[in-house]
Amino acid sequence: MNDTVPVQPREITDWVYRAARVAGIDDGDAAMLARWATGQAIIDTAHVDAILDEPQTALVHARRAEQRQELRLTALSGYAEAMHAGIALPVVTLERLRAVASAFLVPEATLDEIDQLGT
């Protein structure tokens, strides 16, 4: 089953950022990796799985792209269409990305418990 769902580039950027943070990548590098990953998703959605499988390797590629000044998403062919119609991401990949990224968020109940400890 190869079902896809349209996903806005900003959502991919956000989820990849969170997944990178879960993988132990610092804030600045996670943001750079997220921009690069979104650009790669516009070109070929298979790159999202590769980024989830090997975030450190993907970070090396993102750094090289940044050195070549290739991280401007608006300059990519297909960017305007992706902003309008979304990126056709396989449902399995989307679910996996969301699952990994969700580990970055702290549940509200946990935050409430921390608040109660402080009072």
C-alpha positions as CSV (number, residue, x, y, z in Angstrom):
1,M,0.0,0.0,0.0
2,N,1.6,3.3,-1.1
3,D,-1.0,5.8,0.1
4,T,0.3,9.4,0.4
5,V,-1.0,12.4,2.1
6,P,-0.2,16.1,1.3
7,V,1.9,17.7,4.0
8,Q,2.9,21.3,4.1
9,P,6.6,22.0,4.0
10,R,6.5,23.9,7.3
11,E,5.1,20.8,9.0
12,I,7.9,18.6,7.7
13,T,10.4,21.2,8.9
14,D,8.9,21.2,12.3
15,W,8.7,17.4,12.7
16,V,12.2,16.9,11.4
17,Y,13.5,19.5,13.8
18,R,11.9,17.7,16.7
19,A,13.1,14.3,15.5
20,A,16.6,15.7,15.2
21,R,16.5,17.1,18.7
22,V,15.3,13.6,20.0
23,A,18.4,12.2,18.2
24,G,20.6,14.5,20.3
25,I,21.3,17.1,17.6
26,D,21.7,20.6,19.0
27,D,19.2,23.4,18.2
28,G,21.1,25.2,15.4
29,D,22.1,22.0,13.6
30,A,18.5,20.6,14.0
31,A,17.1,23.7,12.4
32,M,19.6,23.5,9.5
33,L,18.9,19.8,9.1
34,A,15.1,20.5,9.1
35,R,15.4,23.0,6.3
36,W,17.6,20.7,4.3
37,A,15.3,17.8,4.9
38,T,12.3,19.8,3.7
39,G,14.1,20.7,0.6
40,Q,15.0,17.1,0.0
41,A,11.4,16.1,0.6
42,I,10.3,18.5,-2.1
43,I,12.8,16.8,-4.5
44,D,12.2,13.2,-3.3
45,T,10.1,12.1,-0.3
46,A,12.3,9.0,0.2
47,H,14.9,11.3,1.8
48,V,12.7,11.7,4.9
49,D,13.1,8.0,5.8
50,A,16.9,8.3,5.3
51,I,17.0,11.2,7.6
52,L,15.1,9.3,10.3
53,D,17.3,6.3,9.8
54,E,20.7,8.1,9.9
55,P,20.2,11.7,11.3
56,Q,24.0,12.2,11.8
57,T,24.8,11.2,8.2
58,A,22.0,13.5,7.0
59,L,23.4,16.3,9.1
60,V,26.8,16.0,7.3
61,H,24.9,16.4,4.0
62,A,23.0,19.4,5.4
63,R,26.2,21.1,6.5
64,R,27.7,20.6,3.0
65,A,24.5,22.1,1.5
66,E,24.8,25.0,3.8
67,Q,28.4,25.6,2.9
68,R,27.3,25.7,-0.8
69,Q,24.5,28.0,0.2
70,E,21.9,25.6,-1.0
71,L,19.4,25.8,1.9
72,R,17.2,28.5,0.5
73,L,13.9,26.6,0.1
74,T,12.3,29.3,-2.0
75,A,15.0,28.8,-4.7
76,L,14.0,25.1,-5.2
77,S,12.2,24.0,-8.2
78,G,8.8,22.8,-7.0
79,Y,8.8,24.9,-3.8
80,A,5.8,27.1,-4.9
81,E,3.8,24.0,-5.8
82,A,4.7,22.3,-2.5
83,M,3.5,25.4,-0.6
84,H,0.3,25.3,-2.5
85,A,-0.5,21.6,-2.7
86,G,1.8,20.1,-0.1
87,I,4.3,17.4,-0.4
88,A,2.9,13.9,-1.1
89,L,4.4,12.1,1.8
90,P,3.8,8.3,2.2
91,V,1.4,7.8,5.1
92,V,3.9,5.3,6.7
93,T,6.7,7.8,6.5
94,L,4.4,10.5,8.0
95,E,3.3,8.3,10.9
96,R,6.9,7.4,11.6
97,L,8.0,11.0,11.5
98,R,5.3,12.1,13.8
99,A,6.0,9.2,16.2
100,V,9.7,10.1,16.4
101,A,9.0,13.9,16.7
102,S,6.4,13.4,19.4
103,A,9.1,12.2,21.8
104,F,10.4,15.8,21.8
105,L,7.3,17.2,23.3
106,V,6.6,17.0,27.0
107,P,3.1,15.9,27.9
108,E,1.0,18.5,29.7
109,A,0.4,16.2,32.6
110,T,4.2,16.0,33.2
111,L,4.4,19.8,33.2
112,D,1.5,20.0,35.7
113,E,3.3,17.5,37.9
114,I,6.5,19.6,37.8
115,D,4.5,22.7,38.7
116,Q,2.9,20.9,41.6
117,L,6.4,19.9,42.9
118,G,7.4,23.5,43.0
119,T,4.5,24.7,45.1
